[in-house]
């Protein structure tokens, strides 16, 4: 909820106004009951209740056979509320009393009655006096309430109050008008701000958004719009670049598939003519067909592997291996390949042996891809060096560095893109352009990291870091 209030100015303002309004009303109600209410057996009543009760009590005063008394219901009410009553005649003599404290007199003079009527809370009671007429006789009755009730008479200048009445009406009218005007002004201001937000969203959709100034109560909202526009533009740019690279890659892979397909088709047509060919010629053509078929199979396998790695569908079977021996054998296999028999490949280890938990087939593919990439995309006299070590934080470090052509920042930024193919070779290389992307996916599958450093004319260095314990995935 706090997060919503922070980023929704309208809701924020509305909540503040509602909370203030509720607090004001609760405070007013509390102050009203604090000042104008008293506790009584049935709960709380207004402080004017004793005066009202006294006025209405006359209905329960009666005269029977010349005796003054109080009806049964009146007695019940007196006892219920803990009150006392005293009825006196025209001469101030007591004619009836119920629950009256002993320290109150049995007769009163006119001055004492007036003083009693104006008395404050004394001796645990506040008294109220009223009159009742029975049989043409006017009697006074006094009721004592066990509450500290203030009795005050308000006097004011009637002429001035009469003059103030039109002024008060004018002030009230103007106040209401100002309040309505402020409400309309705030609504208009808020509508403009919301229109700006809605317009910004519409402009983002139409790709013609201009950044809004991040100020005022809507600053957070404008900031979010600006960031959203930047993210959308960045995503569009990445998508466009990806689409462009994908199209280039599709063109390249299509060409690469057609290239071996042409000799396969051509030699197959020659063989199918049934012409008398010597055995050597048939064997040579068969080798060419097989070579090109193997190349096509390699391209398809690379494409399949990268999508299997991305989907997590590739079989992954980590096991303990002797990593130094494993990498030495990998280097020997590459050197024994006729394509790289004349290239310089060195191996170096800072330890005699080390046990690592890896998938040997996948790791061979990852390291082999990087080494072969260094050989293919560099001049023939380039030296490639593979180094293996153990880091202080118990990780396996495999370094593949060369002193070849190197890469600039543009090439480095696209290096791990599975649609990217190196361009620093003079001749078109045979490959899918997926080698390094596959290598990174395999390293990530092992819970490791791969990084690259390169400078044009200096060379390139790949560093693979793998945890020596159980694989992360």
C-alpha positions, 0 to 999 in steps of 0.5 A: 500500500505504501508503494502505491501511495508513493507513486499515485499522487491522486490517491496520495492526496485523497488519502491525506484529505480523508484521513485529516477529515476523519481525524477532525471529525473524531476530534470534534466528537471527542471534544464535544463528549468531553465537554458536554457529556456526563456519565449516568447509569445508561451511559453518556448523556449531554450535560444539559440532561439534568436541566431537561430532567428537572423540567420534565419531572413536574409531570410526576409530582401529584397532590392526593388528599391535600398531600404533596408527593411524587408518582411511583415512576418518578421515585423509580427514576430518582433511585435509578439515577441516584438523585434526590428531590425536595418540594417546598411550598410558597412559603419555602417550607418543605412539603415532600422529600426523597433521598435528600441529604441531611445537610440541606435545610427543611425551609428556604427564604426567597434569597436562599432559593435564588442562591440555590438555583445559581449554586455550583457543584457543592457537597457532591451535588449540583442542584436544579430548581423548577416550579409546578402548579397544583390546584392553583398553588405554585410549588418549587422543587429542588433536584440534586444531581451527583454530577459536576455540571456547570451552569452558566447564562450567556449574555450578548448584545442583541443589536450587534448580533443582528447586524452580524447575521447578514455578515455571517451569511456573507462570510459563509457564502464566500467561504463556500464559494472559495471552497468550490473554486479551490475544488474546481481549480484542483480538479483542473490542475489534476486533470492537466497533470493526468492528461500529461501522463496519459499523453506521455503513455500515448506518445510512448506507444506512438514512438514520439515521446519527449522526456518530461521534467521530473518535478513536483508531486508527479515527479516520480510518475514522470521519472517512471515514464522517462525510464519506461521510454528508455527501456522500450527504446533500448529493447527495440534497438536490441531487438532490431540488432538481434533481428539484423544479426539473425537475418545475416546468420540465416543467410550465412548458414543457408550459404554454408549448407548450400556450399557442401550440398553442391559438390555432394549433388554434383558428384552424386549425379556423376556417380549415378550416370553409370559411366565406367570410372576407375576405383580411385576416382570413385573413392576420391569422389566418395571422400569428397561427398562424405567430407561435405556431408560431415560438414553439413552434419556439424552445422546442424548439430551445432544449431541443435546443441545451442537450442538444447542448452538454452532450453535445458534439454541437454543431458548433463552428467557431471563426474570427477575427472583429472582436469590436468590430464583431461586438458592435455589430451584435448590439446593433443587431439587438436594438434593431431588434427591435420587442419592444425598440425602446423599450428603452435599450441602450448599447455601449462599447468601450475599443479601436477593434478586436480580433481574437478566435477564436470561433464567431460563431453560438454567441457571438451566441447566448450574449451575446444570451441574456444581453442579452435576459434583462436586458431581459425580467426588468427594468422597461421603464425599465432601462438595459442596457450592453454593454462590451468590453475586453482584460484584462492577461492577454490575455483578451477581457472582455465585460460586460453590466450593468443597473440593474434589479431585481437578484437575491438569493442564492437566485436567484443560486444557481439562475441557471445551472440549466437548469430555472430561470426568473427570477421577478422579472418581474410577467408570465410571460415567453415563454421556455424558461428555458434562456437563461442555461444555454445561455450558460454552456455556450457560454462553457465550450465556448470555454474561457472563464469567466462570472460574475455579480454582483447586488444587489436594487434595484441591478442585475446585471452579467455578465462573460464572459472568453474567451481571445484565442488558439485555443479551448481545446476 
